[in-house]
Amino acid sequence: MAESVGNTTGKKLIQIDISSDTVCPWCFVGKRNLDKAIAISNEQYDFELRWHPYELDPSAPKEGVDKVERYKGKFGSEFESIIAQMSEVFRSLGLEYNISGLTGNTMDSHRLIYFAGQQGQDKQHDLVEQLFLGYFTQGKYIGDRVFLLESASKVGVEGAAEFLQDPNNGLKEVESELYQYSRNITGVPYFVINKKHKLSGGHPPEVFLRAFQVATS
């Protein structure tokens, strides 16, 4: 993961703002493909990545509900084919798509991602990876405080327990970002490169590489 807090290397700088929800499988796919594109081109560019919140279902219960039942209720007769498609996409990334466990409200995860970003873009990016891995491949519940704190600890985010303890910590900031970055988009992942070039969806690495060229030309 190549990142920079400033363009001090002589490389062209690429800033990427990413709107995402932590229960969006295509957001994980998009992240993994973006990471591949960055790895391919990190000798050419410096990168600054910022993750921003999006809520696929703001009304989702905080206590969590069975993931399979929730998906069946949402997708109906298309449930089996959608899960099969996502399983195949995840296998292509070397991952096993796991739909066990609970799903629910993602606000606490977004508050934690915001908090991680205050300690560095690298920690924020790594935390997003851990949250995706847990939720999509290990059956972890995105609203589980223990899981959130374990993820924060793995990437070196300090003070996460104290921060999450107060439900108001980071709430205003997350709501501000939801308004600033998410109110005019209808789906995620959503990437804004150098504040002007926009991509929507979990594109393959080649699409990101072309976008990097366009954004810096």
C-alpha positions in Angstrom: 0.0 0.0 0.0 1.8 3.1 -1.2 0.6 6.3 0.5 2.0 9.8 1.1 1.1 12.6 3.3 2.5 15.0 0.8 4.1 15.1 -2.6 7.7 15.1 -1.6 9.0 12.4 -3.9 8.7 14.1 -7.3 6.0 11.6 -8.3 2.6 12.7 -9.5 0.1 12.9 -6.6 -3.2 11.1 -6.8 -5.8 11.8 -4.2 -8.7 9.4 -4.0 -11.9 10.0 -1.9 -13.8 6.7 -1.5 -17.4 6.5 -0.4 -18.2 3.1 1.0 -20.3 1.1 3.4 -18.8 -1.7 5.5 -21.6 -4.2 4.6 -21.2 -3.6 0.8 -19.5 -6.5 -0.9 -18.7 -4.6 -4.0 -16.9 -2.0 -1.9 -14.5 -4.8 -0.7 -14.1 -5.9 -4.3 -13.4 -2.3 -5.3 -10.9 -1.9 -2.5 -9.0 -5.0 -3.4 -8.8 -4.0 -7.1 -7.8 -0.5 -6.2 -5.0 -1.9 -4.0 -3.8 -3.9 -7.0 -3.7 -0.9 -9.2 -1.8 1.1 -6.6 0.7 -1.7 -6.2 1.3 -1.8 -10.0 1.8 2.0 -10.2 3.3 3.0 -6.9 6.7 3.8 -8.5 4.9 6.3 -10.7 2.5 8.0 -8.3 2.1 8.9 -4.7 -1.4 8.2 -3.2 -3.5 9.9 -0.6 -6.6 7.8 0.2 -9.6 9.0 2.3 -12.5 6.8 3.2 -15.9 8.3 3.6 -19.2 6.9 5.0 -22.2 5.7 3.1 -25.2 3.9 4.6 -27.0 1.4 2.4 -29.6 1.0 5.1 -29.6 3.8 7.7 -32.6 2.1 9.4 -30.9 -1.2 9.9 -31.2 -2.4 13.5 -28.2 -1.7 15.8 -28.7 -5.1 17.6 -28.2 -7.0 14.4 -30.4 -9.5 12.5 -29.6 -12.8 10.8 -27.7 -12.0 7.6 -29.2 -14.8 5.5 -32.8 -13.9 6.5 -32.1 -10.3 5.8 -30.7 -11.0 2.4 -33.6 -13.3 1.5 -36.1 -10.6 2.5 -34.2 -8.1 0.4 -33.4 -10.1 -2.7 -36.3 -12.5 -2.8 -36.1 -15.1 -5.6 -32.8 -13.6 -6.7 -31.1 -14.5 -3.4 -29.4 -17.7 -4.6 -28.1 -16.3 -7.8 -26.8 -13.1 -6.2 -24.9 -15.1 -3.5 -23.5 -17.4 -6.1 -22.3 -14.4 -8.1 -20.6 -12.8 -5.1 -19.0 -16.1 -4.1 -17.5 -16.4 -7.5 -16.3 -12.8 -7.5 -14.7 -13.3 -4.1 -13.0 -16.5 -5.2 -11.4 -14.6 -8.0 -9.8 -12.4 -5.3 -8.6 -15.4 -3.3 -11.4 -15.0 -0.7 -14.3 -17.1 0.5 -17.6 -15.2 0.7 -19.2 -16.0 4.1 -22.9 -15.1 4.7 -23.1 -16.5 8.2 -23.7 -14.3 11.3 -25.5 -11.0 11.7 -25.9 -7.8 9.7 -27.2 -4.4 10.9 -26.4 -0.8 11.4 -23.0 0.4 10.3 -22.7 3.7 12.1 -20.3 2.5 14.8 -18.0 1.2 12.1 -18.1 4.5 10.3 -17.3 6.4 13.5 -14.3 4.1 14.0 -13.1 4.6 10.4 -13.3 8.3 10.9 -11.4 8.0 14.2 -8.7 5.9 12.5 -8.3 8.5 9.8 -7.4 11.1 12.5 -4.4 8.9 13.3 -3.3 8.5 9.7 -4.6 7.5 6.3 -2.6 4.3 6.4 -4.3 3.2 9.6 -7.7 4.1 8.1 -7.1 2.1 5.0 -5.9 -0.9 6.9 -8.8 -0.7 9.3 -11.3 -0.8 6.4 -9.5 -3.9 5.2 -9.9 -5.6 8.5 -13.6 -4.7 8.8 -14.3 -6.1 5.3 -12.3 -9.3 6.0 -14.2 -9.9 9.2 -17.6 -9.2 8.0 -17.4 -10.8 4.6 -15.1 -13.8 5.2 -15.4 -14.6 8.9 -19.0 -14.1 9.8 -18.3 -11.2 12.1 -21.0 -8.7 12.9 -20.2 -5.1 11.9 -21.9 -3.7 14.9 -20.1 -5.9 17.5 -18.0 -3.7 19.7 -15.5 -6.6 20.4 -15.0 -7.1 16.7 -14.6 -3.4 16.0 -12.0 -3.1 18.8 -10.1 -6.2 17.7 -9.9 -4.7 14.2 -8.7 -1.4 15.5 -6.0 -3.1 17.6 -4.7 -5.1 14.6 -3.9 -2.0 12.7 -2.6 0.1 15.6 -5.5 2.5 16.2 -5.1 3.8 19.7 -7.9 4.9 22.1 -10.6 3.1 20.1 -12.4 1.7 23.2 -12.7 5.1 24.8 -13.8 6.7 21.6 -16.6 4.2 20.8 -17.8 4.2 24.4 -19.5 7.6 23.8 -22.0 7.2 21.0 -21.7 10.9 20.2 -18.0 10.7 19.5 -17.4 11.2 15.8 -21.2 11.2 15.1 -21.3 14.8 13.9 -18.2 14.3 11.7 -19.7 11.1 10.1 -23.0 12.9 9.5 -21.1 15.8 7.9 -19.2 13.5 5.6 -22.4 11.6 4.7 -23.9 15.0 3.6 -20.7 16.2 1.9 -19.7 13.0 0.0 -22.7 10.8 -0.2 -25.9 12.8 -0.6 -25.6 13.0 -4.4 -24.6 9.4 -5.1 -26.9 6.4 -5.4 -24.5 3.5 -4.9 -21.1 2.5 -3.7 -18.2 2.1 -3.9 -17.8 5.5 -5.4 -14.3 6.9 -6.1 -13.4 10.5 -6.8 -9.8 10.9 -8.1 -8.1 14.2 -7.8 -11.5 15.8 -7.0 -12.8 15.6 -10.5 -12.6 12.1 -12.1 -15.4 9.8 -10.8 -15.8 6.0 -10.9 -18.7 4.0 -9.5 -18.5 0.3 -8.8 -16.0 -2.5 -8.1 -13.9 -2.0 -11.3 -11.0 -4.2 -12.2 -7.4 -2.8 -11.7 -7.0 -1.8 -15.3 -9.9 0.7 -15.0 -8.2 2.3 -12.0 -4.9 2.5 -13.9 -6.5 4.3 -16.8 -8.2 6.6 -14.4 -4.8 7.4 -12.8 -3.4 8.4 -16.2 -6.4 10.6 -17.1 -6.3 12.3 -13.7 -2.6 13.2 -13.9 -2.5 14.1 -17.6 
